């Protein structure tokens, strides 16, 4: 018999409270580089290129 485990939306953090937002808004540049492999300047350059595809 197969057992399935899953998460419901109720247990997820609000997007503004996610680990990514914490790193993005207040993490050190060294931590940002270690997590993404990009400097903040490089990340923002990529973000500006792709932002048009994700604008709401």
Gaussian input, Z-matrix of N, CA and C with variables (Angstrom, degrees):
# hf/3-21g

backbone

0 1
 N
 C     1     B1
 C     2     B2     1     A1
 N     3     B3     2     A2     1     D1
 C     4     B4     3     A3     2     D2
 C     5     B5     4     A4     3     D3
 N     6     B6     5     A5     4     D4
 C     7     B7     6     A6     5     D5
 C     8     B8     7     A7     6     D6
 N     9     B9     8     A8     7     D7
 C    10    B10     9     A9     8     D8
 C    11    B11    10    A10     9     D9
 N    12    B12    11    A11    10    D10
 C    13    B13    12    A12    11    D11
 C    14    B14    13    A13    12    D12
 N    15    B15    14    A14    13    D13
 C    16    B16    15    A15    14    D14
 C    17    B17    16    A16    15    D15
 N    18    B18    17    A17    16    D16
 C    19    B19    18    A18    17    D17
 C    20    B20    19    A19    18    D18
 N    21    B21    20    A20    19    D19
 C    22    B22    21    A21    20    D20
 C    23    B23    22    A22    21    D21
 N    24    B24    23    A23    22    D22
 C    25    B25    24    A24    23    D23
 C    26    B26    25    A25    24    D24
 N    27    B27    26    A26    25    D25
 C    28    B28    27    A27    26    D26
 C    29    B29    28    A28    27    D27
 N    30    B30    29    A29    28    D28
 C    31    B31    30    A30    29    D29
 C    32    B32    31    A31    30    D30
 N    33    B33    32    A32    31    D31
 C    34    B34    33    A33    32    D32
 C    35    B35    34    A34    33    D33
 N    36    B36    35    A35    34    D34
 C    37    B37    36    A36    35    D35
 C    38    B38    37    A37    36    D36
 N    39    B39    38    A38    37    D37
 C    40    B40    39    A39    38    D38
 C    41    B41    40    A40    39    D39
 N    42    B42    41    A41    40    D40
 C    43    B43    42    A42    41    D41
 C    44    B44    43    A43    42    D42
 N    45    B45    44    A44    43    D43
 C    46    B46    45    A45    44    D44
 C    47    B47    46    A46    45    D45
 N    48    B48    47    A47    46    D46
 C    49    B49    48    A48    47    D47
 C    50    B50    49    A49    48    D48
 N    51    B51    50    A50    49    D49
 C    52    B52    51    A51    50    D50
 C    53    B53    52    A52    51    D51
 N    54    B54    53    A53    52    D52
 C    55    B55    54    A54    53    D53
 C    56    B56    55    A55    54    D54
 N    57    B57    56    A56    55    D55
 C    58    B58    57    A57    56    D56
 C    59    B59    58    A58    57    D57
 N    60    B60    59    A59    58    D58
 C    61    B61    60    A60    59    D59
 C    62    B62    61    A61    60    D60
 N    63    B63    62    A62    61    D61
 C    64    B64    63    A63    62    D62
 C    65    B65    64    A64    63    D63
 N    66    B66    65    A65    64    D64
 C    67    B67    66    A66    65    D65
 C    68    B68    67    A67    66    D66
 N    69    B69    68    A68    67    D67
 C    70    B70    69    A69    68    D68
 C    71    B71    70    A70    69    D69
 N    72    B72    71    A71    70    D70
 C    73    B73    72    A72    71    D71
 C    74    B74    73    A73    72    D72
 N    75    B75    74    A74    73    D73
 C    76    B76    75    A75    74    D74
 C    77    B77    76    A76    75    D75
 N    78    B78    77    A77    76    D76
 C    79    B79    78    A78    77    D77
 C    80    B80    79    A79    78    D78
 N    81    B81    80    A80    79    D79
 C    82    B82    81    A81    80    D80
 C    83    B83    82    A82    81    D81
 N    84    B84    83    A83    82    D82
 C    85    B85    84    A84    83    D83
 C    86    B86    85    A85    84    D84
 N    87    B87    86    A86    85    D85
 C    88    B88    87    A87    86    D86
 C    89    B89    88    A88    87    D87
 N    90    B90    89    A89    88    D88
 C    91    B91    90    A90    89    D89
 C    92    B92    91    A91    90    D90
 N    93    B93    92    A92    91    D91
 C    94    B94    93    A93    92    D92
 C    95    B95    94    A94    93    D93
 N    96    B96    95    A95    94    D94
 C    97    B97    96    A96    95    D95
 C    98    B98    97    A97    96    D96
 N    99    B99    98    A98    97    D97
 C   100   B100    99    A99    98    D98
 C   101   B101   100   A100    99    D99
 N   102   B102   101   A101   100   D100
 C   103   B103   102   A102   101   D101
 C   104   B104   103   A103   102   D102
 N   105   B105   104   A104   103   D103
 C   106   B106   105   A105   104   D104
 C   107   B107   106   A106   105   D105
 N   108   B108   107   A107   106   D106
 C   109   B109   108   A108   107   D107
 C   110   B110   109   A109   108   D108
 N   111   B111   110   A110   109   D109
 C   112   B112   111   A111   110   D110
 C   113   B113   112   A112   111   D111
 N   114   B114   113   A113   112   D112
 C   115   B115   114   A114   113   D113
 C   116   B116   115   A115   114   D114
 N   117   B117   116   A116   115   D115
 C   118   B118   117   A117   116   D116
 C   119   B119   118   A118   117   D117
 N   120   B120   119   A119   118   D118
 C   121   B121   120   A120   119   D119
 C   122   B122   121   A121   120   D120
 N   123   B123   122   A122   121   D121
 C   124   B124   123   A123   122   D122
 C   125   B125   124   A124   123   D123
 N   126   B126   125   A125   124   D124
 C   127   B127   126   A126   125   D125
 C   128   B128   127   A127   126   D126
 N   129   B129   128   A128   127   D127
 C   130   B130   129   A129   128   D128
 C   131   B131   130   A130   129   D129
 N   132   B132   131   A131   130   D130
 C   133   B133   132   A132   131   D131
 C   134   B134   133   A133   132   D132
 N   135   B135   134   A134   133   D133
 C   136   B136   135   A135   134   D134
 C   137   B137   136   A136   135   D135
 N   138   B138   137   A137   136   D136
 C   139   B139   138   A138   137   D137
 C   140   B140   139   A139   138   D138
 N   141   B141   140   A140   139   D139
 C   142   B142   141   A141   140   D140
 C   143   B143   142   A142   141   D141
 N   144   B144   143   A143   142   D142
 C   145   B145   144   A144   143   D143
 C   146   B146   145   A145   144   D144
 N   147   B147   146   A146   145   D145
 C   148   B148   147   A147   146   D146
 C   149   B149   148   A148   147   D147
 N   150   B150   149   A149   148   D148
 C   151   B151   150   A150   149   D149
 C   152   B152   151   A151   150   D150
 N   153   B153   152   A152   151   D151
 C   154   B154   153   A153   152   D152
 C   155   B155   154   A154   153   D153
 N   156   B156   155   A155   154   D154
 C   157   B157   156   A156   155   D155
 C   158   B158   157   A157   156   D156
 N   159   B159   158   A158   157   D157
 C   160   B160   159   A159   158   D158
 C   161   B161   160   A160   159   D159
 N   162   B162   161   A161   160   D160
 C   163   B163   162   A162   161   D161
 C   164   B164   163   A163   162   D162
 N   165   B165   164   A164   163   D163
 C   166   B166   165   A165   164   D164
 C   167   B167   166   A166   165   D165

   B1=1.4459
   B2=1.5231
   B3=1.2759
   B4=1.4546
   B5=1.5240
   B6=1.3137
   B7=1.4671
   B8=1.5209
   B9=1.3057
   B10=1.4639
   B11=1.5148
   B12=1.3021
   B13=1.4562
   B14=1.5262
   B15=1.2991
   B16=1.4515
   B17=1.5184
   B18=1.3111
   B19=1.4618
   B20=1.5143
   B21=1.2996
   B22=1.4583
   B23=1.5258
   B24=1.2947
   B25=1.4633
   B26=1.5252
   B27=1.3182
   B28=1.4681
   B29=1.5226
   B30=1.3199
   B31=1.4637
   B32=1.5259
   B33=1.3151
   B34=1.4605
   B35=1.5212
   B36=1.3305
   B37=1.4628
   B38=1.5232
   B39=1.3018
   B40=1.4637
   B41=1.5314
   B42=1.3372
   B43=1.4576
   B44=1.5339
   B45=1.3237
   B46=1.4672
   B47=1.5266
   B48=1.3440
   B49=1.4651
   B50=1.5315
   B51=1.3187
   B52=1.4621
   B53=1.5272
   B54=1.3254
   B55=1.4654
   B56=1.5279
   B57=1.3413
   B58=1.4589
   B59=1.5290
   B60=1.3192
   B61=1.4637
   B62=1.5171
   B63=1.3176
   B64=1.4613
   B65=1.5253
   B66=1.3219
   B67=1.4621
   B68=1.5214
   B69=1.3206
   B70=1.4630
   B71=1.5282
   B72=1.3177
   B73=1.4610
   B74=1.5214
   B75=1.3295
   B76=1.4645
   B77=1.5220
   B78=1.3117
   B79=1.4591
   B80=1.5168
   B81=1.3078
   B82=1.4667
   B83=1.5293
   B84=1.3189
   B85=1.4631
   B86=1.5305
   B87=1.3285
   B88=1.4654
   B89=1.5273
   B90=1.3291
   B91=1.4648
   B92=1.5222
   B93=1.3211
   B94=1.4633
   B95=1.5289
   B96=1.3202
   B97=1.4618
   B98=1.5264
   B99=1.3257
   B100=1.4655
   B101=1.5237
   B102=1.3186
   B103=1.4661
   B104=1.5226
   B105=1.3320
   B106=1.4607
   B107=1.5185
   B108=1.3256
   B109=1.4599
   B110=1.5150
   B111=1.3278
   B112=1.4639
   B113=1.5235
   B114=1.3267
   B115=1.4566
   B116=1.5215
   B117=1.3160
   B118=1.4725
   B119=1.5274
   B120=1.3309
   B121=1.4704
   B122=1.5311
   B123=1.3261
   B124=1.4671
   B125=1.5213
   B126=1.3261
   B127=1.4611
   B128=1.5229
   B129=1.3279
   B130=1.4634
   B131=1.5269
   B132=1.3201
   B133=1.4619
   B134=1.5326
   B135=1.3256
   B136=1.4683
   B137=1.5239
   B138=1.3236
   B139=1.4595
   B140=1.5255
   B141=1.3246
   B142=1.4715
   B143=1.5276
   B144=1.3381
   B145=1.4656
   B146=1.5292
   B147=1.3331
   B148=1.4592
   B149=1.5213
   B150=1.3090
   B151=1.4676
   B152=1.5316
   B153=1.3044
   B154=1.4602
   B155=1.5215
   B156=1.3132
   B157=1.4587
   B158=1.5225
   B159=1.3428
   B160=1.4573
   B161=1.5185
   B162=1.3045
   B163=1.4692
   B164=1.5247
   B165=1.3259
   B166=1.4642
   B167=1.5068
   A1=108.87
   A2=115.68
   A3=121.89
   A4=110.38
   A5=115.27
   A6=120.65
   A7=108.71
   A8=117.18
   A9=121.21
   A10=110.11
   A11=114.52
   A12=121.25
   A13=107.57
   A14=116.39
   A15=119.44
   A16=109.92
   A17=114.67
   A18=121.98
   A19=109.02
   A20=116.10
   A21=119.99
   A22=108.41
   A23=116.95
   A24=121.47
   A25=112.28
   A26=117.09
   A27=120.47
   A28=113.07
   A29=117.85
   A30=119.78
   A31=112.72
   A32=118.26
   A33=121.24
   A34=110.83
   A35=115.60
   A36=120.60
   A37=110.04
   A38=115.35
   A39=119.84
   A40=107.47
   A41=118.65
   A42=120.45
   A43=113.72
   A44=116.91
   A45=119.48
   A46=112.37
   A47=117.91
   A48=122.45
   A49=112.10
   A50=117.37
   A51=120.60
   A52=111.55
   A53=115.27
   A54=120.75
   A55=110.22
   A56=116.54
   A57=120.05
   A58=111.33
   A59=117.57
   A60=120.20
   A61=111.16
   A62=117.06
   A63=120.61
   A64=110.09
   A65=116.83
   A66=120.83
   A67=110.72
   A68=116.98
   A69=121.94
   A70=111.84
   A71=117.05
   A72=120.63
   A73=114.00
   A74=118.00
   A75=117.58
   A76=114.86
   A77=118.25
   A78=120.16
   A79=111.32
   A80=115.69
   A81=119.60
   A82=109.95
   A83=116.11
   A84=120.65
   A85=110.88
   A86=116.77
   A87=121.19
   A88=110.31
   A89=117.58
   A90=120.90
   A91=111.09
   A92=117.19
   A93=121.72
   A94=109.81
   A95=116.07
   A96=121.26
   A97=111.15
   A98=117.49
   A99=120.98
   A100=112.47
   A101=118.01
   A102=121.56
   A103=111.70
   A104=117.54
   A105=120.60
   A106=114.31
   A107=116.87
   A108=119.93
   A109=111.70
   A110=116.92
   A111=122.76
   A112=110.24
   A113=115.50
   A114=118.73
   A115=107.07
   A116=116.49
   A117=118.93
   A118=110.89
   A119=116.88
   A120=120.28
   A121=110.51
   A122=117.17
   A123=120.90
   A124=111.22
   A125=116.26
   A126=120.23
   A127=110.65
   A128=117.31
   A129=120.38
   A130=111.50
   A131=116.84
   A132=119.73
   A133=109.93
   A134=117.15
   A135=120.62
   A136=111.48
   A137=115.97
   A138=120.52
   A139=111.08
   A140=116.62
   A141=119.21
   A142=111.05
   A143=117.49
   A144=120.98
   A145=112.52
   A146=116.88
   A147=121.48
   A148=114.15
   A149=118.59
   A150=121.96
   A151=112.19
   A152=117.49
   A153=121.32
   A154=113.61
   A155=116.96
   A156=121.20
   A157=112.20
   A158=116.51
   A159=120.83
   A160=113.52
   A161=118.05
   A162=121.31
   A163=109.42
   A164=115.33
   A165=119.05
   A166=110.87
   D1=135.61
   D2=-178.49
   D3=-94.06
   D4=134.39
   D5=178.31
   D6=-112.40
   D7=132.68
   D8=-179.65
   D9=-112.14
   D10=138.14
   D11=177.24
   D12=-120.36
   D13=138.20
   D14=-179.47
   D15=-152.06
   D16=161.88
   D17=176.87
   D18=-103.42
   D19=145.92
   D20=173.94
   D21=-99.47
   D22=162.69
   D23=-179.24
   D24=-61.84
   D25=-27.11
   D26=-179.72
   D27=-61.77
   D28=-28.10
   D29=-176.31
   D30=-89.61
   D31=-4.96
   D32=179.81
   D33=-82.94
   D34=145.92
   D35=175.88
   D36=-70.60
   D37=155.54
   D38=172.71
   D39=-64.55
   D40=142.84
   D41=-178.49
   D42=-53.05
   D43=-35.11
   D44=-179.08
   D45=-72.68
   D46=-10.13
   D47=179.71
   D48=-110.61
   D49=11.10
   D50=-176.14
   D51=-72.93
   D52=162.44
   D53=178.18
   D54=-60.89
   D55=-37.32
   D56=179.17
   D57=-61.97
   D58=-46.12
   D59=-179.31
   D60=-64.81
   D61=-36.15
   D62=176.81
   D63=-62.47
   D64=-45.47
   D65=177.66
   D66=-64.94
   D67=-45.36
   D68=-176.77
   D69=-63.74
   D70=-42.25
   D71=-175.30
   D72=-84.62
   D73=-35.36
   D74=-173.45
   D75=-137.79
   D76=7.87
   D77=177.85
   D78=-77.75
   D79=158.97
   D80=179.36
   D81=-73.97
   D82=159.15
   D83=178.38
   D84=-62.30
   D85=-35.94
   D86=179.00
   D87=-64.60
   D88=-44.51
   D89=178.17
   D90=-64.77
   D91=-39.66
   D92=178.86
   D93=-60.46
   D94=-44.62
   D95=179.02
   D96=-63.97
   D97=-42.32
   D98=179.96
   D99=-64.36
   D100=-36.99
   D101=-177.49
   D102=-78.65
   D103=-44.09
   D104=-173.24
   D105=-98.79
   D106=-22.55
   D107=-173.80
   D108=79.63
   D109=8.44
   D110=-179.01
   D111=-126.55
   D112=148.20
   D113=169.30
   D114=-74.57
   D115=163.93
   D116=178.07
   D117=-61.52
   D118=-38.68
   D119=179.29
   D120=-62.16
   D121=-44.17
   D122=178.34
   D123=-63.78
   D124=-42.32
   D125=178.81
   D126=-60.85
   D127=-44.90
   D128=-178.62
   D129=-67.81
   D130=-31.58
   D131=175.90
   D132=-65.37
   D133=-45.23
   D134=176.39
   D135=-65.04
   D136=-41.25
   D137=-179.99
   D138=-59.00
   D139=-42.37
   D140=-179.46
   D141=-65.94
   D142=-33.43
   D143=178.77
   D144=-69.22
   D145=-37.18
   D146=-174.79
   D147=-98.32
   D148=-9.32
   D149=-175.10
   D150=-56.99
   D151=-36.38
   D152=-179.81
   D153=-61.32
   D154=-27.96
   D155=179.87
   D156=-78.53
   D157=-19.02
   D158=-175.19
   D159=-117.26
   D160=5.62
   D161=179.97
   D162=-65.67
   D163=140.29
   D164=179.84
   D165=-104.45

